Amino acid sequence: MRQVKKQHISNPDTFKKQLLNWSTQFDEVMWLDSNNYEQKYSSYDAVLAVEAFTIFQTDYFDAFDQLKEYQTSTNDWIFGYLTYDLKNDVEHLTSKNPDDLRFPELFFFQPKKIFFLKGNVLETHYLNMIDEELKQDLSDINSIGEKFEGHPVSEENNIKIKLRIHKDEYFNKLNTMLSHIHRGDIYEANFCQEFYAEDTTINPLETYQKLNAISKPPFATFMRVYDKYLLSASPERYIKKEGLKITSQPIKGTAKRSKNKEEDEALMKHLSEDIKERSENVMIVDLVRNDLSKTATKGSVIVEELCKVYSFDQVHQMISTVTSQVKESTHPVDIIKTTFPMGSMTGAPKISAMKIIEELEETKRGLYSGAVGYFSPDNDFDFNVVIRSILYNETNKYVSYSVGGAITAKSEPIKEYEECLVKAKAMREVLEN
């Protein structure tokens, strides 16, 4: 079905830039970059999938069963995304908030051309029928400059970022959320707010490159699906399957970085000892353990790492790692269906939290707090969490990014608001130059 070829690349960093620049000629593009971030569960340094041979897209109704059918019958690499609103397929829930981005609720494609980079080795997987195009493609890629030659973003592009929820209204909503927590309806919920710009044109690739340069996260994504773009600097893995092992790595707990080494170390230490942040993380770990147990073999759910602090260019984050084992006969899509949406973006108990989120948020989340990734022909998969991301609908000239935080009984509205601004900083800088 595919011709697999390997070759040595003398300068992988240069080649990565050339490869990404070359990809923008296609309507369907998925670029995943780990930015050489040191991590235990990384499979590749970067992956590019372009040009759909087959496509599957649908709304939430019966979405997971249809995806199961597509993934099984295709029996090949497929790349795509799951929006947060697929929660409505898993539970009796709705999404009635306005949506100006209008991404399809689920989208996957089987690419004609795939590139996997690991160290100095490039592995190409081309469908048999187009295998003869590889030589010319590599020649074209190598002749491209590292700098993107597309339309530059003009300095006069005065992007006016608006807030969907203003500060006073944010505090009111947070107090409503806290009253739900004090009543015992929920223990924790992730409350998100949207920042947006209307009638705005951006250069998607250049914007992604700037965002990625600021953040250098392990789950960066540049995705193009026709006129819709995801430019993501996500630090978070949602779920990965390798053989029969499942790994989920929820993030809960954020602290800003400092250029002063001592202060930075103090901020990191403070985060690791912060009782509120640790309790947020532990609640979500419990939720993830519960979700994984739905497909796990008996007694196989293990917390490998609890509340470990990792440092990224913009923030320190508290990350836990939960793993399980599944049976050979368990369908990969069922593992995703029984854990979706990810606990770090919902709350606990999950269904009650999602209902309250829907009431209080002002925007349909869509792809934000959904997941992007791929399935392999041998039923492995890897998906990130779509956070720290800019979403763009080119036709509607609409640009959006959302940020959120976990609200618990110990939350102080002013601190939650400040944490949102810390998370939004990189996206705002990139868009406003």
C-alpha positions, 0 to 999 in steps of 0.5 A: 500500500505504501512505499517506505524509504529511509535516508540520512538528513545532514541538517534536520533543523534546516530540513524541518523548516524547508519541509513545513514551507513546502507543505503549504501548497496542499489543502490538507496539512498536518505538521506535528513537531516535538521541538526536540523537547526531552520527553520519555514517550516521544516517537518522532521529532516531527511528522508531516502528512499532506494531500488527502487520498480519502477524507472522513468528516462529520458532526458529533452524531454517532461520530465515534462509531463512524470514526471506528468504521473509517479507521478500521476499513482504511487500515492505514495512517490517518491524521485528524482532529476531534473537537470538544463538542464530540462530548455530545456523542458520548453523553446526553449533552449539547453545545448551544453557544455561538461558534464563529470558527465553524470547524467540522466537529470531526475530521480525519484524512488518509494522506498520500505523503507522510514524512517522519523525522527522527534524529538524522533519519527521514522516513517517507511513506508514499502511497504506491500509486504516487511513489514516483513523485518522491524524488521530485518532492525531495528536490523541491523541498531541498531547494526551498529557503528556510524563510517562508516566502509567502505574503508577509504579515504587514506591520500595519496589521492592527489586530484588535483583540476583543474579550468575549467575557469582560473582567467583571463578568468573568468574576461573576461567572467564577462566583457562580462556578464556586457556588456550584462547588460549595454546593457539592455539584462538582469538585473542579471545572475548567472554565474557559474564555475566548479572545478574538479578532474579526475582519482580520487576515493573518499569515497562518504559517508565519503566525505559527512559526512565531508562536512556536519560536516563543514557546517551543512546546513538545506538541506543536501543530500546524494544521490546514484543512482548506480555509481553516487553520490550527496554529498550536503551541500545546505542551500537553499530551492527551493520550497515546497508544503504543502496542498494548500500553496506554499513556495519558499525561494531564497538565494541571498547575501553571506558574510563570517563568522568570529570566532571573535564575534564582527567582525562576527556581523559586517559582518552580519550587513554589508550584511543586509545593502549592497545595491548591495546584497539587489538589487540582492535579490529583483530582484530574489524575483520579478522573483519568484513572477512572476513564482508563479503567473502562478499557484497561485489563484488571489492575493495570492502571498505574500512576507513573508520575504524580505532580511532576513540574516540567519547564517550558519556555513560557511557563512551568507546568505540573504534569502527571503520567497515568498508564494502563494496559489493554487487550489486543481485541480492544478497538483503538477508537473505543479507548478514545471514546471512553476517555473523551473529552480529556479530564484536564479540560473538563473537571470532576465529576466529568458530566456535571462539570461539562453541563456547568461549563456549557451554561457559563461559557460564552463560546462553543469550544470547537477544536479548542480543548479537543485533540489533534493526532493520528492513528497508525496502521497497527492501531497505535495512536498519539493525540495532543490537547488543543491548548495555547492555540490560535484558530483561524477561519480564513473565509470568515476572517475570524481569529480566535484563541481561548484560555482556561483554568481549573476552578476548585473550592480554593480558587481566588477569582483574581488569581485565576484571571491572572493565570489566564492572562499568563497563558494568553500572553504568547498568543497575544504577542504573536498576533499583536506583534 
